[in-house]
Amino acid sequence: MTEGAERIWTSRVLTLFPEMFPGPLGVSLAGKALEMRSWALETLDIRAFARDKHASVDDTPCGGGPGMVMRPDVVDAAIEAAQAGAADWPVIYLSPRGAPLTQARVVELAGGPGVILLCGRYEGVDERVLQARDVEEISLGDYVLSGGEPAALALMDACVRLLPGVMGSAQSGDEESFERGLLEYPHYTRPRQWQGREVPEVLLSGHHEKVRAWRLAQAEQTTKERRPDLWERYVATRDR
């Protein structure tokens, strides 16, 4: 466990498949930052906390039904171990029934000391341990994955890129999707003409104020067309 004077942002992942990590977070900017110890990743194998000779982590659901459910005693022991020296870190269970992950929540998590991520498998985790440990449930969207690991990787990626020194420029995230409550404006690069399509003239003008105004207008139009829910919130906030 990462303790003591280093105090770098750390993700502790509870999983039945620790070999899935760091996965894509071991390459590119996140991978370089991990190598440079700008953040830390620790995995705990949930099966290591099983209490019988068969290392059972699941059992049949009470009330009947298909599949298996992860046992509360095993998951509780894993969470307790993860909370050693990190009692104030949020414990997050990646679940399709959780609250949608937002950029605002990502910013909060990245601004803290770290996170404990619980990756479910099978039909899910016994409800009692989620209640007993005051576990926060977060969803990436209205769809179901085979387990919580891909969702944990996505959440970590969103957080890690906000950490100091990870992205090449502090400005690079300022105008991205959701940072201002809007989707991002479209991007262009060379060649100036491609398959009969031109780069918008304003982007070649060198007039920074006009470029900023164009980008804002494009972000607003895109958000209005594609995400009316975001647009309504943005307008309400803007009008205030």
GUKOLKOL-913220 format. One line per field, with one value per residue (C-alpha): residue number from 1; x, y, z. Coordinates in steps of 0.25 Angstrom, whole numbers. Layout:
BEGIN
k: NUM ... $
c1: X ... $
c2: Y ... $
c3: Z ... $
***
This chain:
BEGIN
k: 1 2 3 4 5 6 7 8 9 10 11 12 13 14 15 16 17 18 19 20 21 22 23 24 25 26 27 28 29 30 31 32 33 34 35 36 37 38 39 40 41 42 43 44 45 46 47 48 49 50 51 52 53 54 55 56 57 58 59 60 61 62 63 64 65 66 67 68 69 70 71 72 73 74 75 76 77 78 79 80 81 82 83 84 85 86 87 88 89 90 91 92 93 94 95 96 97 98 99 100 101 102 103 104 105 106 107 108 109 110 111 112 113 114 115 116 117 118 119 120 121 122 123 124 125 126 127 128 129 130 131 132 133 134 135 136 137 138 139 140 141 142 143 144 145 146 147 148 149 150 151 152 153 154 155 156 157 158 159 160 161 162 163 164 165 166 167 168 169 170 171 172 173 174 175 176 177 178 179 180 181 182 183 184 185 186 187 188 189 190 191 192 193 194 195 196 197 198 199 200 201 202 203 204 205 206 207 208 209 210 211 212 213 214 215 216 217 218 219 220 221 222 223 224 225 226 227 228 229 230 231 232 233 234 235 236 237 238 239 240 $
c1: 0 4 6 15 21 19 4 2 -12 -15 -26 -28 -36 -43 -45 -45 -36 -24 -17 -26 -19 -13 -17 -18 -14 0 2 2 1 -5 5 17 10 9 24 28 19 10 -1 -1 -9 -11 -20 -25 -30 -44 -42 -30 -41 -49 -51 -52 -43 -49 -47 -62 -65 -80 -92 -106 -116 -126 -140 -135 -132 -120 -105 -98 -96 -83 -82 -83 -73 -62 -65 -65 -51 -46 -51 -46 -32 -33 -37 -24 -18 -29 -42 -46 -45 -58 -62 -68 -75 -76 -91 -101 -111 -102 -102 -97 -82 -81 -69 -72 -71 -58 -52 -56 -49 -37 -35 -35 -25 -30 -41 -45 -52 -60 -61 -73 -75 -87 -100 -94 -91 -99 -107 -103 -88 -91 -100 -91 -79 -86 -82 -84 -90 -86 -90 -84 -97 -109 -103 -97 -83 -78 -71 -67 -52 -55 -63 -52 -42 -50 -52 -38 -34 -44 -37 -23 -23 -27 -15 -4 7 -1 -6 4 -3 -11 -20 -23 -34 -41 -50 -53 -67 -74 -64 -73 -86 -85 -80 -67 -66 -61 -46 -39 -24 -16 -18 -27 -35 -39 -49 -55 -57 -50 -45 -55 -48 -49 -40 -29 -32 -22 -33 -33 -46 -53 -48 -52 -66 -68 -63 -73 -85 -81 -81 -94 -100 -95 -100 -113 -115 -109 -111 -124 -122 -109 -114 -125 -116 -106 -116 -121 -108 -104 -116 -114 $
c2: 0 14 22 32 44 41 44 42 40 25 16 3 -7 -19 -30 -44 -42 -33 -37 -28 -16 -6 -10 2 11 5 12 27 38 30 20 30 37 23 20 34 32 43 33 19 7 -4 -17 -26 -40 -42 -57 -55 -52 -64 -73 -87 -97 -95 -80 -77 -63 -65 -73 -75 -63 -63 -65 -72 -68 -69 -67 -65 -53 -49 -52 -40 -46 -48 -34 -27 -33 -28 -14 -14 -17 -7 4 2 16 21 21 34 30 28 13 12 0 1 -3 0 4 14 29 33 37 52 61 68 56 52 66 63 49 54 65 55 46 34 24 10 3 -10 -18 -27 -40 -50 -44 -34 -32 -35 -22 -23 -20 -8 -3 -6 0 12 9 19 13 19 15 18 18 10 -3 -15 -20 -34 -28 -15 -15 -8 2 4 6 17 24 24 29 41 44 42 51 62 60 71 68 57 64 72 85 90 97 85 81 95 94 79 73 75 85 96 88 87 77 80 88 81 81 82 81 81 79 92 84 70 62 76 80 93 96 108 121 127 116 121 136 138 146 139 146 141 127 127 132 122 110 114 115 102 95 101 97 83 81 87 77 64 66 74 70 76 88 91 91 100 110 110 112 122 131 131 $
c3: 0 -3 10 17 11 -3 -3 -18 -23 -22 -27 -20 -28 -22 -33 -36 -48 -44 -57 -64 -58 -62 -76 -85 -73 -74 -88 -93 -83 -72 -73 -73 -61 -54 -57 -52 -39 -42 -38 -32 -35 -25 -28 -17 -21 -15 -15 -5 5 3 16 11 5 -9 -8 -11 -13 -18 -15 -20 -19 -8 -14 -26 -39 -49 -46 -34 -24 -18 -3 7 17 6 0 14 17 4 6 21 15 5 15 23 24 15 23 17 3 -5 -7 -21 -27 -42 -44 -56 -45 -39 -41 -55 -55 -57 -60 -47 -39 -47 -43 -28 -28 -35 -25 -13 -8 -16 -18 -15 -26 -25 -37 -37 -45 -46 -43 -34 -19 -7 -3 12 10 1 12 23 17 11 -3 -14 -27 -40 -54 -67 -75 -77 -82 -75 -75 -72 -59 -53 -58 -71 -63 -53 -64 -70 -57 -54 -67 -65 -52 -55 -67 -58 -48 -48 -59 -66 -78 -87 -84 -73 -83 -91 -82 -81 -92 -93 -93 -80 -74 -76 -77 -92 -102 -109 -122 -134 -137 -150 -155 -168 -180 -182 -192 -191 -200 -204 -190 -185 -171 -166 -170 -156 -151 -161 -158 -146 -139 -125 -120 -133 -131 -117 -121 -132 -123 -112 -123 -128 -115 -111 -124 -123 -109 -113 -124 -117 -102 -99 -85 -84 -92 -82 -70 -77 -81 -67 -61 -72 -69 -54 $
***
